[in-house]
Amino acid sequence: MENDQAPAPLTPAVFHILFALASGDKHGYEIAKQVAEDSQGRVRMGTGTLYGSIKRMLADALIEETEQRPAPDVDDERRRYYQLTEQGHRALRGELARYAQVVAVARDRDLLASA
């Protein structure tokens, strides 16, 4: 059922995980590394936050485990790989649009000028 209301803003952890998975399937450690890289080291996601968020995101159908895996000789069979669902893509696009709107207002107010 479609809803005309904008989805609720995402928590920072959920946003960063969705953003990391937007570039492709990853296992937990890869997600944490991608978050650190994307944030230029400003965001470091601990295992409790990461896996707690993943658990909730699976339940909310924002992500799903993927069956595709690397070759067994280069992979640990215990790893779980995750990918965005269509709902996850929509949530990420909605959050990015929200961020873009905030940046546009900040520009209009000349709040982004270098100090």
Number of C-alpha atoms within 10 A of each C-alpha: 3 4 6 6 6 10 11 9 13 14 10 10 18 21 18 23 24 26 21 23 22 15 11 11 19 22 16 17 14 14 23 21 16 21 24 17 14 14 12 10 11 10 16 17 18 10 12 9 13 19 13 12 16 21 14 13 18 16 11 12 14 21 23 20 15 14 9 10 16 10 9 8 7 8 10 11 11 6 12 15 19 21 23 27 16 12 13 24 18 14 22 23 14 17 19 14 12 14 11 12 12 12 14 14 12 13 12 10 10 10 12 12 8 5 4
